[in-house]
Amino acid sequence: MKVIHCRDVGFDCDGVIRAETEEEALQQAAKHAQTVHGLEDVSPEVVAKVRSVMREEPTQI
């Protein structure tokens, strides 16, 4: 399970994204950034930052 804590990206936000794949997590993060934080364009720099803070968590059964 891929996990992204929005606060780790630099936002004052308690949002947490969990997804099975990196691609799904990045898509959810982009949507969150646009809808919650008003980012119109998710730049390659933002994607790189998100990837750098993405963590792996064991999938809970």
mmCIF file as gemmi writes it, N, C-alpha and C atoms, coordinates in Angstrom:
data_model
loop_
_atom_site.group_PDB
_atom_site.id
_atom_site.type_symbol
_atom_site.label_atom_id
_atom_site.label_alt_id
_atom_site.label_comp_id
_atom_site.label_asym_id
_atom_site.label_entity_id
_atom_site.label_seq_id
_atom_site.pdbx_PDB_ins_code
_atom_site.Cartn_x
_atom_site.Cartn_y
_atom_site.Cartn_z
_atom_site.occupancy
_atom_site.B_iso_or_equiv
_atom_site.pdbx_formal_charge
_atom_site.auth_seq_id
_atom_site.auth_asym_id
_atom_site.pdbx_PDB_model_num
ATOM 1 N N . MET Axp A 1 ? 0.84 -1.17 0 1 0 ? 1 A 1
ATOM 2 C CA . MET Axp A 1 ? 0 0 0 1 0 ? 1 A 1
ATOM 3 C C . MET Axp A 1 ? 0.889 1.238 0 1 0 ? 1 A 1
ATOM 4 N N . LYS Axp A 2 ? 0.655 2.135 -0.938 1 0 ? 2 A 1
ATOM 5 C CA . LYS Axp A 2 ? 1.383 3.405 -1.011 1 0 ? 2 A 1
ATOM 6 C C . LYS Axp A 2 ? 0.639 4.444 -0.179 1 0 ? 2 A 1
ATOM 7 N N . VAL Axp A 3 ? 1.377 5.216 0.609 1 0 ? 3 A 1
ATOM 8 C CA . VAL Axp A 3 ? 0.772 6.204 1.501 1 0 ? 3 A 1
ATOM 9 C C . VAL Axp A 3 ? 1.477 7.544 1.331 1 0 ? 3 A 1
ATOM 10 N N . ILE Axp A 4 ? 0.666 8.592 1.221 1 0 ? 4 A 1
ATOM 11 C CA . ILE Axp A 4 ? 1.186 9.959 1.13 1 0 ? 4 A 1
ATOM 12 C C . ILE Axp A 4 ? 0.468 10.791 2.192 1 0 ? 4 A 1
ATOM 13 N N . HIS Axp A 5 ? 1.244 11.453 3.036 1 0 ? 5 A 1
ATOM 14 C CA . HIS Axp A 5 ? 0.687 12.393 4.001 1 0 ? 5 A 1
ATOM 15 C C . HIS Axp A 5 ? 0.865 13.783 3.399 1 0 ? 5 A 1
ATOM 16 N N . CYS Axp A 6 ? -0.228 14.471 3.202 1 0 ? 6 A 1
ATOM 17 C CA . CYS Axp A 6 ? -0.187 15.791 2.563 1 0 ? 6 A 1
ATOM 18 C C . CYS Axp A 6 ? 0.767 16.729 3.301 1 0 ? 6 A 1
ATOM 19 N N . ARG Axp A 7 ? 0.774 16.664 4.606 1 0 ? 7 A 1
ATOM 20 C CA . ARG Axp A 7 ? 1.645 17.524 5.411 1 0 ? 7 A 1
ATOM 21 C C . ARG Axp A 7 ? 3.125 17.329 5.025 1 0 ? 7 A 1
ATOM 22 N N . ASP Axp A 8 ? 3.494 16.084 4.666 1 0 ? 8 A 1
ATOM 23 C CA . ASP Axp A 8 ? 4.883 15.798 4.279 1 0 ? 8 A 1
ATOM 24 C C . ASP Axp A 8 ? 5.277 16.487 2.979 1 0 ? 8 A 1
ATOM 25 N N . VAL Axp A 9 ? 4.276 16.813 2.162 1 0 ? 9 A 1
ATOM 26 C CA . VAL Axp A 9 ? 4.543 17.505 0.893 1 0 ? 9 A 1
ATOM 27 C C . VAL Axp A 9 ? 4.757 18.99 1.131 1 0 ? 9 A 1
ATOM 28 N N . GLY Axp A 10 ? 4.283 19.486 2.286 1 0 ? 10 A 1
ATOM 29 C CA . GLY Axp A 10 ? 4.503 20.886 2.616 1 0 ? 10 A 1
ATOM 30 C C . GLY Axp A 10 ? 3.232 21.681 2.858 1 0 ? 10 A 1
ATOM 31 N N . PHE Axp A 11 ? 2.085 21.02 2.803 1 0 ? 11 A 1
ATOM 32 C CA . PHE Axp A 11 ? 0.817 21.701 3.047 1 0 ? 11 A 1
ATOM 33 C C . PHE Axp A 11 ? 0.418 21.56 4.513 1 0 ? 11 A 1
ATOM 34 N N . ASP Axp A 12 ? -0.292 22.552 5.021 1 0 ? 12 A 1
ATOM 35 C CA . ASP Axp A 12 ? -0.841 22.48 6.376 1 0 ? 12 A 1
ATOM 36 C C . ASP Axp A 12 ? -2.173 21.747 6.266 1 0 ? 12 A 1
ATOM 37 N N . CYS Axp A 13 ? -2.094 20.43 6.146 1 0 ? 13 A 1
ATOM 38 C CA . CYS Axp A 13 ? -3.26 19.611 5.825 1 0 ? 13 A 1
ATOM 39 C C . CYS Axp A 13 ? -3.06 18.222 6.423 1 0 ? 13 A 1
ATOM 40 N N . ASP Axp A 14 ? -4.115 17.686 7.011 1 0 ? 14 A 1
ATOM 41 C CA . ASP Axp A 14 ? -4.049 16.355 7.602 1 0 ? 14 A 1
ATOM 42 C C . ASP Axp A 14 ? -4.45 15.255 6.626 1 0 ? 14 A 1
ATOM 43 N N . GLY Axp A 15 ? -4.589 15.587 5.347 1 0 ? 15 A 1
ATOM 44 C CA . GLY Axp A 15 ? -4.998 14.606 4.341 1 0 ? 15 A 1
ATOM 45 C C . GLY Axp A 15 ? -3.993 13.47 4.205 1 0 ? 15 A 1
ATOM 46 N N . VAL Axp A 16 ? -4.522 12.262 4.042 1 0 ? 16 A 1
ATOM 47 C CA . VAL Axp A 16 ? -3.697 11.077 3.836 1 0 ? 16 A 1
ATOM 48 C C . VAL Axp A 16 ? -4.269 10.317 2.648 1 0 ? 16 A 1
ATOM 49 N N . ILE Axp A 17 ? -3.408 9.955 1.731 1 0 ? 17 A 1
ATOM 50 C CA . ILE Axp A 17 ? -3.81 9.2 0.547 1 0 ? 17 A 1
ATOM 51 C C . ILE Axp A 17 ? -3.232 7.803 0.657 1 0 ? 17 A 1
ATOM 52 N N . ARG Axp A 18 ? -4.083 6.815 0.407 1 0 ? 18 A 1
ATOM 53 C CA . ARG Axp A 18 ? -3.645 5.419 0.394 1 0 ? 18 A 1
ATOM 54 C C . ARG Axp A 18 ? -4.12 4.799 -0.9 1 0 ? 18 A 1
ATOM 55 N N . ALA Axp A 19 ? -3.212 4.095 -1.568 1 0 ? 19 A 1
ATOM 56 C CA . ALA Axp A 19 ? -3.552 3.452 -2.833 1 0 ? 19 A 1
ATOM 57 C C . ALA Axp A 19 ? -2.691 2.212 -3.013 1 0 ? 19 A 1
ATOM 58 N N . GLU Axp A 20 ? -3.18 1.315 -3.845 1 0 ? 20 A 1
ATOM 59 C CA . GLU Axp A 20 ? -2.455 0.069 -4.096 1 0 ? 20 A 1
ATOM 60 C C . GLU Axp A 20 ? -1.189 0.284 -4.921 1 0 ? 20 A 1
ATOM 61 N N . THR Axp A 21 ? -1.236 1.236 -5.855 1 0 ? 21 A 1
ATOM 62 C CA . THR Axp A 21 ? -0.094 1.448 -6.744 1 0 ? 21 A 1
ATOM 63 C C . THR Axp A 21 ? 0.396 2.892 -6.662 1 0 ? 21 A 1
ATOM 64 N N . GLU Axp A 22 ? 1.626 3.101 -7.081 1 0 ? 22 A 1
ATOM 65 C CA . GLU Axp A 22 ? 2.185 4.45 -7.11 1 0 ? 22 A 1
ATOM 66 C C . GLU Axp A 22 ? 1.39 5.346 -8.043 1 0 ? 22 A 1
ATOM 67 N N . GLU Axp A 23 ? 1.031 4.818 -9.206 1 0 ? 23 A 1
ATOM 68 C CA . GLU Axp A 23 ? 0.281 5.607 -10.192 1 0 ? 23 A 1
ATOM 69 C C . GLU Axp A 23 ? -1.063 6.061 -9.624 1 0 ? 23 A 1
ATOM 70 N N . GLU Axp A 24 ? -1.767 5.146 -8.963 1 0 ? 24 A 1
ATOM 71 C CA . GLU Axp A 24 ? -3.057 5.484 -8.354 1 0 ? 24 A 1
ATOM 72 C C . GLU Axp A 24 ? -2.87 6.532 -7.253 1 0 ? 24 A 1
ATOM 73 N N . ALA Axp A 25 ? -1.831 6.391 -6.449 1 0 ? 25 A 1
ATOM 74 C CA . ALA Axp A 25 ? -1.56 7.355 -5.383 1 0 ? 25 A 1
ATOM 75 C C . ALA Axp A 25 ? -1.262 8.733 -5.97 1 0 ? 25 A 1
ATOM 76 N N . LEU Axp A 26 ? -0.482 8.781 -7.036 1 0 ? 26 A 1
ATOM 77 C CA . LEU Axp A 26 ? -0.158 10.063 -7.669 1 0 ? 26 A 1
ATOM 78 C C . LEU Axp A 26 ? -1.404 10.714 -8.26 1 0 ? 26 A 1
ATOM 79 N N . GLN Axp A 27 ? -2.288 9.914 -8.856 1 0 ? 27 A 1
ATOM 80 C CA . GLN Axp A 27 ? -3.529 10.456 -9.41 1 0 ? 27 A 1
ATOM 81 C C . GLN Axp A 27 ? -4.406 11.038 -8.302 1 0 ? 27 A 1
ATOM 82 N N . GLN Axp A 28 ? -4.518 10.313 -7.194 1 0 ? 28 A 1
ATOM 83 C CA . GLN Axp A 28 ? -5.31 10.8 -6.068 1 0 ? 28 A 1
ATOM 84 C C . GLN Axp A 28 ? -4.69 12.066 -5.475 1 0 ? 28 A 1
ATOM 85 N N . ALA Axp A 29 ? -3.366 12.095 -5.394 1 0 ? 29 A 1
ATOM 86 C CA . ALA Axp A 29 ? -2.679 13.269 -4.851 1 0 ? 29 A 1
ATOM 87 C C . ALA Axp A 29 ? -2.907 14.489 -5.74 1 0 ? 29 A 1
ATOM 88 N N . ALA Axp A 30 ? -2.854 14.298 -7.052 1 0 ? 30 A 1
ATOM 89 C CA . ALA Axp A 30 ? -3.086 15.405 -7.982 1 0 ? 30 A 1
ATOM 90 C C . ALA Axp A 30 ? -4.506 15.937 -7.828 1 0 ? 30 A 1
ATOM 91 N N . LYS Axp A 31 ? -5.464 15.039 -7.739 1 0 ? 31 A 1
ATOM 92 C CA . LYS Axp A 31 ? -6.859 15.462 -7.575 1 0 ? 31 A 1
ATOM 93 C C . LYS Axp A 31 ? -7.035 16.209 -6.251 1 0 ? 31 A 1
ATOM 94 N N . HIS Axp A 32 ? -6.432 15.693 -5.187 1 0 ? 32 A 1
ATOM 95 C CA . HIS Axp A 32 ? -6.498 16.346 -3.876 1 0 ? 32 A 1
ATOM 96 C C . HIS Axp A 32 ? -5.877 17.742 -3.951 1 0 ? 32 A 1
ATOM 97 N N . ALA Axp A 33 ? -4.711 17.847 -4.57 1 0 ? 33 A 1
ATOM 98 C CA . ALA Axp A 33 ? -4.029 19.143 -4.673 1 0 ? 33 A 1
ATOM 99 C C . ALA Axp A 33 ? -4.883 20.16 -5.428 1 0 ? 33 A 1
ATOM 100 N N . GLN Axp A 34 ? -5.565 19.699 -6.458 1 0 ? 34 A 1
ATOM 101 C CA . GLN Axp A 34 ? -6.397 20.604 -7.256 1 0 ? 34 A 1
ATOM 102 C C . GLN Axp A 34 ? -7.672 20.998 -6.525 1 0 ? 34 A 1
ATOM 103 N N . THR Axp A 35 ? -8.35 20.036 -5.917 1 0 ? 35 A 1
ATOM 104 C CA . THR Axp A 35 ? -9.65 20.335 -5.311 1 0 ? 35 A 1
ATOM 105 C C . THR Axp A 35 ? -9.531 20.969 -3.927 1 0 ? 35 A 1
ATOM 106 N N . VAL Axp A 36 ? -8.564 20.523 -3.131 1 0 ? 36 A 1
ATOM 107 C CA . VAL Axp A 36 ? -8.456 21.02 -1.754 1 0 ? 36 A 1
ATOM 108 C C . VAL Axp A 36 ? -7.536 22.229 -1.659 1 0 ? 36 A 1
ATOM 109 N N . HIS Axp A 37 ? -6.435 22.225 -2.42 1 0 ? 37 A 1
ATOM 110 C CA . HIS Axp A 37 ? -5.424 23.275 -2.286 1 0 ? 37 A 1
ATOM 111 C C . HIS Axp A 37 ? -5.41 24.261 -3.45 1 0 ? 37 A 1
ATOM 112 N N . GLY Axp A 38 ? -6.268 24.049 -4.443 1 0 ? 38 A 1
ATOM 113 C CA . GLY Axp A 38 ? -6.383 25.002 -5.545 1 0 ? 38 A 1
ATOM 114 C C . GLY Axp A 38 ? -5.232 25.011 -6.523 1 0 ? 38 A 1
ATOM 115 N N . LEU Axp A 39 ? -4.398 23.964 -6.52 1 0 ? 39 A 1
ATOM 116 C CA . LEU Axp A 39 ? -3.323 23.891 -7.497 1 0 ? 39 A 1
ATOM 117 C C . LEU Axp A 39 ? -3.927 23.59 -8.864 1 0 ? 39 A 1
ATOM 118 N N . GLU Axp A 40 ? -3.769 24.526 -9.797 1 0 ? 40 A 1
ATOM 119 C CA . GLU Axp A 40 ? -4.321 24.319 -11.13 1 0 ? 40 A 1
ATOM 120 C C . GLU Axp A 40 ? -3.44 23.381 -11.946 1 0 ? 40 A 1
ATOM 121 N N . ASP Axp A 41 ? -2.142 23.507 -11.767 1 0 ? 41 A 1
ATOM 122 C CA . ASP Axp A 41 ? -1.197 22.699 -12.538 1 0 ? 41 A 1
ATOM 123 C C . ASP Axp A 41 ? -0.288 21.956 -11.561 1 0 ? 41 A 1
ATOM 124 N N . VAL Axp A 42 ? -0.273 20.645 -11.683 1 0 ? 42 A 1
ATOM 125 C CA . VAL Axp A 42 ? 0.616 19.837 -10.849 1 0 ? 42 A 1
ATOM 126 C C . VAL Axp A 42 ? 1.906 19.651 -11.65 1 0 ? 42 A 1
ATOM 127 N N . SER Axp A 43 ? 2.902 20.436 -11.295 1 0 ? 43 A 1
ATOM 128 C CA . SER Axp A 43 ? 4.159 20.479 -12.04 1 0 ? 43 A 1
ATOM 129 C C . SER Axp A 43 ? 5.003 19.227 -11.776 1 0 ? 43 A 1
ATOM 130 N N . PRO Axp A 44 ? 5.97 18.976 -12.636 1 0 ? 44 A 1
ATOM 131 C CA . PRO Axp A 44 ? 6.889 17.85 -12.41 1 0 ? 44 A 1
ATOM 132 C C . PRO Axp A 44 ? 7.614 17.964 -11.068 1 0 ? 44 A 1
ATOM 133 N N . GLU Axp A 45 ? 7.854 19.188 -10.606 1 0 ? 45 A 1
ATOM 134 C CA . GLU Axp A 45 ? 8.507 19.388 -9.32 1 0 ? 45 A 1
ATOM 135 C C . GLU Axp A 45 ? 7.616 18.914 -8.177 1 0 ? 45 A 1
ATOM 136 N N . VAL Axp A 46 ? 6.319 19.19 -8.282 1 0 ? 46 A 1
ATOM 137 C CA . VAL Axp A 46 ? 5.375 18.742 -7.254 1 0 ? 46 A 1
ATOM 138 C C . VAL Axp A 46 ? 5.29 17.216 -7.264 1 0 ? 46 A 1
ATOM 139 N N . VAL Axp A 47 ? 5.234 16.635 -8.449 1 0 ? 47 A 1
ATOM 140 C CA . VAL Axp A 47 ? 5.187 15.17 -8.562 1 0 ? 47 A 1
ATOM 141 C C . VAL Axp A 47 ? 6.44 14.563 -7.927 1 0 ? 47 A 1
ATOM 142 N N . ALA Axp A 48 ? 7.592 15.152 -8.188 1 0 ? 48 A 1
ATOM 143 C CA . ALA Axp A 48 ? 8.842 14.649 -7.606 1 0 ? 48 A 1
ATOM 144 C C . ALA Axp A 48 ? 8.812 14.744 -6.083 1 0 ? 48 A 1
ATOM 145 N N . LYS Axp A 49 ? 8.285 15.832 -5.551 1 0 ? 49 A 1
ATOM 146 C CA . LYS Axp A 49 ? 8.175 15.992 -4.101 1 0 ? 49 A 1
ATOM 147 C C . LYS Axp A 49 ? 7.241 14.938 -3.513 1 0 ? 49 A 1
ATOM 148 N N . VAL Axp A 50 ? 6.109 14.725 -4.163 1 0 ? 50 A 1
ATOM 149 C CA . VAL Axp A 50 ? 5.154 13.718 -3.689 1 0 ? 50 A 1
ATOM 150 C C . VAL Axp A 50 ? 5.803 12.338 -3.696 1 0 ? 50 A 1
ATOM 151 N N . ARG Axp A 51 ? 6.493 12.017 -4.776 1 0 ? 51 A 1
ATOM 152 C CA . ARG Axp A 51 ? 7.186 10.71 -4.847 1 0 ? 51 A 1
ATOM 153 C C . ARG Axp A 51 ? 8.21 10.567 -3.727 1 0 ? 51 A 1
ATOM 154 N N . SER Axp A 52 ? 8.886 11.654 -3.387 1 0 ? 52 A 1
ATOM 155 C CA . SER Axp A 52 ? 9.949 11.592 -2.375 1 0 ? 52 A 1
ATOM 156 C C . SER Axp A 52 ? 9.403 11.33 -0.974 1 0 ? 52 A 1
ATOM 157 N N . VAL Axp A 53 ? 8.142 11.692 -0.722 1 0 ? 53 A 1
ATOM 158 C CA . VAL Axp A 53 ? 7.569 11.48 0.607 1 0 ? 53 A 1
ATOM 159 C C . VAL Axp A 53 ? 6.632 10.27 0.657 1 0 ? 53 A 1
ATOM 160 N N . MET Axp A 54 ? 6.407 9.639 -0.489 1 0 ? 54 A 1
ATOM 161 C CA . MET Axp A 54 ? 5.528 8.465 -0.537 1 0 ? 54 A 1
ATOM 162 C C . MET Axp A 54 ? 6.179 7.313 0.222 1 0 ? 54 A 1
ATOM 163 N N . ARG Axp A 55 ? 5.396 6.66 1.038 1 0 ? 55 A 1
ATOM 164 C CA . ARG Axp A 55 ? 5.891 5.545 1.845 1 0 ? 55 A 1
ATOM 165 C C . ARG Axp A 55 ? 5.132 4.268 1.523 1 0 ? 55 A 1
ATOM 166 N N . GLU Axp A 56 ? 5.744 3.172 1.849 1 0 ? 56 A 1
ATOM 167 C CA . GLU Axp A 56 ? 5.123 1.85 1.684 1 0 ? 56 A 1
ATOM 168 C C . GLU Axp A 56 ? 4.619 1.405 3.057 1 0 ? 56 A 1
ATOM 169 N N . GLU Axp A 57 ? 3.357 0.993 3.099 1 0 ? 57 A 1
ATOM 170 C CA . GLU Axp A 57 ? 2.755 0.473 4.316 1 0 ? 57 A 1
ATOM 171 C C . GLU Axp A 57 ? 2.246 -0.927 4.021 1 0 ? 57 A 1
ATOM 172 N N . PRO Axp A 58 ? 2.368 -1.831 4.972 1 0 ? 58 A 1
ATOM 173 C CA . PRO Axp A 58 ? 1.802 -3.168 4.73 1 0 ? 58 A 1
ATOM 174 C C . PRO Axp A 58 ? 0.294 -3.068 4.53 1 0 ? 58 A 1
ATOM 175 N N . THR Axp A 59 ? -0.215 -3.849 3.611 1 0 ? 59 A 1
ATOM 176 C CA . THR Axp A 59 ? -1.649 -3.908 3.387 1 0 ? 59 A 1
ATOM 177 C C . THR Axp A 59 ? -2.29 -4.635 4.551 1 0 ? 59 A 1
ATOM 178 N N . GLN Axp A 60 ? -3.299 -4.01 5.14 1 0 ? 60 A 1
ATOM 179 C CA . GLN Axp A 60 ? -3.992 -4.637 6.278 1 0 ? 60 A 1
ATOM 180 C C . GLN Axp A 60 ? -5.033 -5.613 5.759 1 0 ? 60 A 1
ATOM 181 N N . ILE Axp A 61 ? -5.092 -6.735 6.411 1 0 ? 61 A 1
ATOM 182 C CA . ILE Axp A 61 ? -6.036 -7.778 5.99 1 0 ? 61 A 1
ATOM 183 C C . ILE Axp A 61 ? -7.273 -7.726 6.849 1 0 ? 61 A 1
